[in-house]
Amino acid sequence: MERNPAVPRRTPKTPWAAACAAAVLMLAGCTSGSSGGEEEPASSAGTDNAGAGSSRVRVLRVVTQGLNTPWGLAALPDGDLLVSSRDGGTITRVDADNGRKTEAGTVRGAQDLPGEGGLLGLAVSPDFASDRLVYAYFTTASDNRIVRMRYDTSRPQGEQLGRPETVLEGIPTGTYHNGGRITFGRDGMLYAGTGETWDKPIAQDRDSLGGKILRMTPEGRPAPGNPESGSPVYSSGHRNPQGLAFDDDGRLWASEFGQDTWDELNLIRPGRNYGWPEVEGTSDRAGFTNPVAQWRPADASPIGIAYAGGAIWMASLRGERLWRIPLDGTRVAGEPSATLEGSYGRLRTVVAAGGDRLWLVTSNTDGKGSPEDSDDRILLLRVS
């Protein structure tokens, strides 16, 4: 018999001491005297799993389940969701009220390749009401690229995506470290995180698009005001940044996979070099920008991030938990706290849903997790 999908898959196991030891911060340290946060009462529709510190997370409901290798998630203006299937190359529309899934279509050219490539990040045009454009980042046989497609719901299911128009091509590709997160800023520009594909030197190569955060116009041209005229490169020295989010003041934050020592949360500033492969985590090396927070990979392997309630919320794959990192402007304002640890397995993508709500996507069908019958799922959270 299938388990109630709102019930966590495992018993949470993180006391505050473990969470404190897991997060090593540059600007905020853990203290053994921190008090635990108050948990909200459980509801019949979801599960409370409050972490240490001041964070509280309530799973309000499972929006949908039975997804295959979900990766990117984007909200439409009417509140429904688009989710990409990394291995299937499809984009599915999810009714945010009842969870009904309808296939929008297959992204032409996306390759189902071994490793971490495939159909990755999604973004909806800021002018979607008039242009109906959906953006996608995906792997081909020769590169990673960003395209945009017209989404026509008057067409039959599975045939609603128009022919892809290339926005940017020539992003390096590899079996691993393909980056893939894309998002629009309040400036109307498109931002993308790219990986160094295990070819470490390209992260420091000014002429390569790999190991970078890129900023471009919706048409794919280098954005006005970029650090180097004629280049889409916004920042460099990244290993595999797969989480991008803007705070309420328009500052860009990015999560990044480390190798063996430190995973990172970075505040992205134009023209800055974040050190890889010369530096992993915090250092005193001149010319490199330090992360604002760092974790051991076993506790994080961070991927999607979102901003809500004055904090960055960071999904973790290997760590199987959701981190809350409280912010005060450009600095970490207190101890990060881990929630949902081990409750829903690997966590892939987190997206702000307005106010104190988040959408959270699990990632147990990606070949590295232990999927249950209901995996993978999109959860609706209330956070504070």
C-alpha positions as CSV (number, residue, x, y, z in Angstrom):
1,M,0.0,0.0,0.0
2,E,1.4,3.4,-0.9
3,R,2.3,5.6,2.1
4,N,0.5,8.9,2.6
5,P,2.9,11.2,0.6
6,A,2.6,14.0,3.1
7,V,4.3,11.8,5.7
8,P,8.1,12.2,5.8
9,R,10.1,9.3,4.3
10,R,12.3,9.0,7.4
11,T,12.4,10.2,10.9
12,P,14.3,13.5,11.2
13,K,17.5,13.1,13.1
14,T,19.2,16.5,13.4
15,P,19.6,18.0,16.9
16,W,20.9,21.5,17.1
17,A,24.4,20.4,18.0
18,A,24.7,18.4,14.7
19,A,23.3,21.3,12.6
20,C,25.6,23.7,14.3
21,A,28.7,21.6,13.6
22,A,27.6,21.2,10.0
23,A,27.6,24.9,9.1
24,V,30.9,26.7,9.2
25,L,30.4,30.4,8.5
26,M,32.7,33.1,7.6
27,L,30.6,35.9,9.1
28,A,28.5,34.1,11.7
29,G,29.5,31.2,14.0
30,C,27.5,28.6,15.8
31,T,27.0,28.6,19.6
32,S,26.1,25.7,21.8
33,G,23.7,27.9,23.8
34,S,21.2,28.5,21.0
35,S,17.7,27.6,21.8
36,G,15.5,25.4,19.6
37,G,12.7,27.0,17.6
38,E,9.0,26.5,18.4
39,E,7.3,24.0,16.2
40,E,3.9,24.8,14.7
41,P,1.2,22.2,15.4
42,A,1.0,19.5,12.7
43,S,-1.9,19.6,10.2
44,S,-3.6,16.7,8.5
45,A,-2.4,18.0,5.1
46,G,1.3,18.1,6.0
47,T,4.2,17.6,8.3
48,D,6.0,19.9,10.6
49,N,9.8,19.4,10.8
50,A,11.2,22.4,12.5
51,G,14.9,22.6,12.5
52,A,17.2,24.1,15.1
53,G,17.5,27.8,15.8
54,S,14.6,30.1,14.8
55,S,13.5,28.4,11.6
56,R,10.1,26.7,11.3
57,V,9.0,24.8,8.3
58,R,5.6,23.3,7.7
59,V,4.8,21.1,4.8
60,L,1.3,22.3,3.9
61,R,0.7,19.7,1.2
62,V,2.1,17.6,-1.6
63,V,1.3,19.6,-4.7
64,T,2.0,16.6,-7.1
65,Q,4.0,13.4,-7.2
66,G,5.2,10.8,-9.6
67,L,7.6,13.1,-11.4
68,N,10.6,11.7,-13.3
69,T,14.0,13.3,-12.7
70,P,12.5,16.8,-12.0
71,W,15.1,19.6,-12.2
72,G,13.9,23.1,-13.1
73,L,10.7,24.7,-11.7
74,A,9.1,28.0,-12.8
75,A,5.8,29.6,-11.9
76,L,3.4,30.9,-14.4
77,P,1.5,34.2,-13.8
78,D,-1.7,32.2,-13.0
79,G,0.1,30.3,-10.3
80,D,0.5,27.0,-12.1
81,L,4.0,25.4,-12.3
82,L,6.2,24.2,-15.1
83,V,8.7,21.5,-14.2
84,S,11.4,20.0,-16.4
85,S,12.4,16.4,-16.6
86,R,16.2,16.1,-16.8
87,D,16.2,12.7,-18.4
88,G,13.0,12.9,-20.4
89,G,13.5,16.3,-22.0
90,T,9.9,17.2,-21.3
91,I,8.2,20.1,-19.6
92,T,5.1,19.4,-17.6
93,R,2.5,21.8,-16.4
94,V,1.3,21.2,-12.8
95,D,-2.0,22.7,-11.6
96,A,-0.9,24.3,-8.3
97,D,-4.4,23.7,-6.8
98,N,-5.1,20.1,-7.5
99,G,-1.7,18.8,-8.7
100,R,-3.0,17.6,-12.1
101,K,-0.2,17.1,-14.6
102,T,-0.3,17.8,-18.3
103,E,2.6,17.5,-20.6
104,A,3.4,20.8,-22.4
105,G,5.9,19.2,-24.7
106,T,9.4,17.9,-25.4
107,V,12.3,20.4,-25.8
108,R,13.8,19.6,-29.1
109,G,17.6,19.0,-29.0
110,A,17.8,18.2,-25.3
111,Q,20.0,15.1,-25.0
112,D,19.3,12.3,-22.4
113,L,23.0,11.7,-21.6
114,P,24.7,9.8,-18.9
115,G,25.7,11.8,-15.9
116,E,24.2,15.2,-14.9
117,G,23.3,16.7,-18.3
118,G,19.9,16.9,-19.9
119,L,17.0,19.3,-19.6
120,L,17.9,21.5,-16.6
121,G,16.8,25.0,-15.6
122,L,13.5,26.8,-16.6
123,A,12.5,30.4,-16.5
124,V,9.4,32.2,-17.6
125,S,9.7,35.5,-19.5
126,P,8.9,38.6,-17.4
127,D,6.6,39.6,-20.2
128,F,5.0,36.1,-20.4
129,A,1.4,37.6,-20.5
130,S,2.2,39.1,-23.9
131,D,5.1,37.0,-25.4
132,R,4.3,33.5,-23.9
133,L,8.0,32.6,-23.8
134,V,9.5,29.9,-21.7
135,Y,13.3,29.7,-21.4
136,A,15.2,26.4,-20.9
137,Y,18.9,25.5,-20.2
138,F,19.8,22.1,-21.6
139,T,22.6,19.8,-22.7
140,T,23.2,18.8,-26.4
141,A,25.7,16.4,-27.8
142,S,28.2,19.4,-28.3
143,D,27.4,22.0,-25.7
144,N,25.0,23.4,-23.1
145,R,22.7,26.1,-24.4
146,I,19.8,28.3,-23.5
147,V,16.7,28.5,-25.7
148,R,13.3,30.0,-25.6
149,M,10.0,28.6,-26.8
150,R,6.5,30.0,-27.3
151,Y,4.1,28.1,-25.0
152,D,0.7,27.8,-26.8
153,T,-1.9,26.1,-24.6
154,S,-4.4,26.1,-27.5
155,R,-2.5,23.3,-29.0
156,P,-2.9,19.6,-28.0
157,Q,-1.2,18.4,-24.9
158,G,2.4,17.4,-25.6
159,E,2.6,19.7,-28.6
160,Q,2.4,23.1,-26.9
161,L,6.0,24.1,-27.1
162,G,7.1,26.0,-30.2
163,R,10.4,25.5,-32.0
164,P,13.3,26.5,-29.8
165,E,15.0,29.8,-30.6
166,T,18.6,29.8,-29.4
167,V,19.4,32.5,-26.9
168,L,23.0,31.4,-26.1
169,E,25.0,28.5,-27.2
170,G,28.6,27.3,-26.8
171,I,28.5,26.8,-23.0
172,P,30.9,24.0,-22.3
173,T,29.4,20.6,-21.6
174,G,30.6,17.5,-19.8
175,T,29.3,14.4,-18.0
176,Y,29.3,16.4,-14.8
177,H,29.2,20.0,-13.6
178,N,27.0,21.5,-16.3
179,G,25.5,24.2,-14.1
180,G,22.0,24.9,-15.5
181,R,20.1,27.3,-13.2
182,I,18.5,30.3,-15.0
183,T,16.5,33.2,-13.6
184,F,15.4,36.7,-14.5
185,G,16.4,39.6,-12.4
186,R,14.3,42.7,-11.6
187,D,16.5,44.4,-14.2
188,G,14.8,42.2,-16.9
189,M,18.1,40.5,-17.6
190,L,18.6,36.7,-17.8
191,Y,21.1,35.2,-15.4
192,A,22.6,31.7,-15.8
193,G,25.0,29.6,-13.7
194,T,27.4,27.4,-15.7
195,G,29.7,24.6,-14.5
196,E,33.4,23.9,-15.3
197,T,32.5,20.4,-16.5
198,W,35.5,18.9,-14.6
199,D,37.8,21.0,-16.8
200,K,39.0,23.1,-13.8
201,P,41.1,25.8,-15.6
202,I,38.1,27.1,-17.7
203,A,36.6,28.6,-14.5
204,Q,39.5,31.1,-14.6
205,D,39.5,31.5,-18.4
206,R,38.0,34.8,-19.3
207,D,37.2,33.6,-22.8
208,S,35.3,30.5,-21.6
209,L,31.6,30.5,-20.7
210,G,32.2,27.6,-18.2
211,G,32.5,28.1,-14.5
212,K,30.8,31.4,-14.6
213,I,27.6,33.3,-13.8
214,L,26.3,35.0,-17.0
215,R,24.1,38.0,-17.5
216,M,22.4,38.6,-20.8
217,T,19.4,40.3,-22.4
218,P,16.4,38.2,-23.1
219,E,17.6,37.8,-26.6
220,G,21.0,36.5,-25.4
221,R,23.2,39.5,-26.0
222,P,25.7,40.6,-23.3
223,A,23.7,42.8,-20.9
224,P,24.5,46.5,-20.7
225,G,26.6,47.3,-17.7
226,N,28.4,43.9,-17.6
227,P,32.0,44.0,-16.2
228,E,33.4,43.5,-19.7
229,S,31.7,45.1,-22.7
230,G,30.6,42.5,-25.2
231,S,30.8,39.6,-22.8
232,P,28.0,37.9,-20.9
233,V,30.3,37.0,-18.1
234,Y,29.1,38.5,-14.8
235,S,31.4,36.7,-12.3
236,S,34.0,33.9,-12.6
237,G,35.9,31.3,-10.6
238,H,32.9,29.0,-10.0
239,R,32.9,25.2,-9.9
240,N,29.3,24.3,-10.4
241,P,26.8,27.0,-9.3
242,Q,23.3,25.5,-9.5
243,G,21.3,27.9,-7.3
244,L,20.5,31.5,-8.1
245,A,18.2,33.8,-6.2
246,F,17.6,37.5,-5.7
247,D,16.7,39.1,-2.3
248,D,14.2,41.9,-1.8
249,D,16.9,44.5,-2.5
250,G,17.9,42.9,-5.8
251,R,21.2,41.3,-4.6
252,L,22.1,38.1,-6.4
253,W,23.0,35.0,-4.3
254,A,24.4,31.7,-5.6
255,S,25.0,28.3,-4.1
256,E,28.0,26.3,-5.3
257,F,29.1,22.7,-5.0
258,G,32.6,22.3,-3.5
259,Q,34.8,19.3,-4.3
260,D,36.1,17.7,-1.1
261,T,36.2,20.4,1.5
262,W,33.6,23.2,1.3
263,D,30.3,23.9,-0.3
264,E,29.5,27.6,-0.6
265,L,26.8,30.3,-0.5
266,N,28.1,33.4,-2.3
267,L,26.9,37.0,-2.7
268,I,27.5,37.7,-6.4
269,R,29.0,41.0,-7.3
270,P,29.8,42.0,-10.9
271,G,33.4,41.3,-12.0
272,R,34.3,39.3,-8.9
273,N,36.4,36.1,-9.0
274,Y,35.2,33.4,-6.6
275,G,38.4,31.5,-6.7
276,W,37.9,28.0,-8.1
277,P,40.1,26.0,-8.7
278,E,42.7,28.0,-6.8
279,V,40.5,28.4,-3.7
280,E,37.8,26.2,-2.2
281,G,35.9,28.0,0.6
282,T,37.2,30.9,2.6
283,S,40.9,31.9,2.1
284,D,43.1,34.9,2.5
285,R,44.2,34.8,-1.1
286,A,44.2,38.3,-2.7
287,G,42.0,38.7,-5.7
288,F,39.4,36.2,-4.7
289,T,36.0,36.8,-3.1
290,N,35.1,34.6,-0.1
291,P,31.8,32.9,0.4
292,V,29.5,34.3,3.1
293,A,28.9,30.8,4.4
294,Q,30.3,27.3,3.8
295,W,29.5,23.7,4.7
296,R,31.0,20.3,4.5
297,P,29.7,18.5,1.3
298,A,28.2,15.7,3.4
299,D,25.9,18.2,5.1
300,A,24.9,20.1,2.0
301,S,25.8,19.5,-1.7
302,P,23.7,22.6,-2.2
303,I,21.7,23.2,-5.3
304,G,18.5,25.3,-5.6
305,I,18.0,28.4,-3.5
306,A,15.2,30.8,-2.9
307,Y,14.8,34.0,-0.8
308,A,11.8,34.3,1.6
309,G,11.3,35.9,5.1
310,G,14.7,37.5,5.3
311,A,16.6,34.3,4.6
312,I,18.1,32.2,1.9
313,W,16.5,28.7,1.8
314,M,19.0,26.2,0.3
315,A,18.1,22.7,-0.9
316,S,20.7,19.9,-0.4
317,L,21.2,16.7,-2.4
318,R,23.7,14.7,-0.4
319,G,22.7,16.4,2.8
320,E,19.0,15.6,2.3
321,R,17.9,18.8,4.1
322,L,16.7,22.3,3.7
323,W,19.0,25.0,5.1
324,R,17.8,28.4,6.3
325,I,20.5,31.1,6.2
326,P,19.3,34.3,7.9
327,L,20.5,37.5,6.3
328,D,21.0,41.1,7.3
329,G,21.7,43.0,4.1
330,T,25.0,41.5,2.7
331,R,25.9,39.4,5.7
332,V,24.7,36.3,7.5
333,A,22.8,37.4,10.5
334,G,22.8,34.3,12.6
335,E,23.2,30.5,12.8
336,P,22.0,28.6,9.7
337,S,19.6,25.9,10.7
338,A,18.8,22.6,9.0
339,T,15.2,21.4,8.5
340,L,13.5,18.4,6.9
341,E,16.7,16.4,7.4
342,G,16.2,13.0,5.8
343,S,12.5,13.5,5.6
344,Y,12.0,13.6,1.9
345,G,15.4,12.4,0.6
346,R,17.4,14.4,-1.9
347,L,16.1,18.0,-2.4
348,R,16.7,19.6,-5.8
349,T,14.9,22.9,-6.3
350,V,13.3,25.5,-4.1
351,V,11.3,28.4,-5.5
352,A,9.7,31.3,-3.7
353,A,5.9,31.0,-3.9
354,G,5.1,34.5,-2.4
355,G,5.1,35.7,1.2
356,D,6.1,32.9,3.6
357,R,5.5,30.1,1.0
358,L,8.0,28.0,-0.9
359,W,7.8,25.2,-3.5
360,L,10.3,22.4,-2.9
361,V,11.2,19.7,-5.4
362,T,12.6,16.3,-4.4
363,S,15.3,14.5,-6.4
364,N,15.2,10.8,-5.7
365,T,14.7,9.5,-9.2
366,D,18.0,10.9,-10.5
367,G,19.9,7.7,-10.2
368,K,21.6,8.7,-6.9
369,G,18.6,8.5,-4.5
370,S,16.4,5.8,-3.1
371,P,13.0,6.6,-4.6
372,E,9.7,5.6,-3.0
373,D,6.4,5.0,-4.8
374,S,5.4,8.6,-4.6
375,D,8.7,10.1,-5.8
376,D,9.5,12.6,-7.1
377,R,7.3,15.3,-5.5
378,I,6.7,19.0,-5.3
379,L,5.9,20.2,-1.8
380,L,4.3,23.5,-0.7
381,L,6.0,24.8,2.4
382,R,5.2,27.6,4.9
383,V,8.4,28.9,6.4
384,S,9.5,31.5,9.0
